[in-house]
Amino acid sequence: MENPFESGHIKNYILLYVSVVVIMVLFFIASTLFNDVAIMDTKIFDTNASEAIVQNRQEEKQTQSISSQIRLMDKAY
């Protein structure tokens, strides 16, 4: 087996390594340039939601007691 340093093949190995690194850098640059990041609006949560949930549950209990034990689903899946 020949020594690549003596036969001059080391240039080919270095060229291969450099080309792989250049391709990786180009893919990294392309992915950062063409990646559109959407700006998200800040969400504001209602602090009075827990009171509304308690009221809805009370209303549901009242309607369930009036209706029969078997109830159809609101949506058909």
N, C-alpha and C positions, 0 to 999 in steps of 0.2 A: 504494500500500500504506500502510495506516495504522500509525502508531507506537503500539505496545502501551502505552507509558508514558503517552501522552496520552489514549488512548481508554479506559483503565481495564481493559484485558484482562490486565494484568500480574498482577492478583489470581488469575486463573484459572491462569496459568502457575506461580505460586508455590504455589497450592493443589495442583496436579498434582504438583509436585516434592516437597512435604511429604508427600503421601499415598503416593507411591512409597517414600520413606524410611521412613515409619511401617510400611508393609507389610513392608519388608525387615527392620526391627528386630523386628517381631512373629514373622516366620519364624525369625529367629535365636534368639529367646528360646524359641520352641516347640521348636526342634530341640535346644537344650541341656537343656530340662526333661524332654522325653520320651525322650531317648536314654539307655537303661539300659546302663551300662558294667559288664560282668561282672568280678568280682574274680578274678584268676587266682592259683592257688596256685603257690608257688615250686617249681620242679622240681629234684630232687636226682638227680644222675647218679652211677651206680656207677663208682667209680674202678678196680675190678678187671675191668671189661668187656673190656679188651684181652686179658687172660689167658684169659677164657672163650671169646673168639673164636678164639684160637690153638688151644685144645683142640677146639673144634667143627670147625675146619678139618682137624685131624689125624684126627679120627674120620670125617669125610666122605671123606678120601683113602683110609682103610682100607676103608670100605664100597664105594667106587667101584672099588677094585681087585678086590674079590671079585665084584661084579656084572658083568654083561656091558657091552659098549660102548654098546648102545642101551638107553636107559632112558625109561620113560613119565613124563610130568609128574605131579606130585602132585595138582594141581588141573586140572580141565577148564575152559577159558575159553570 
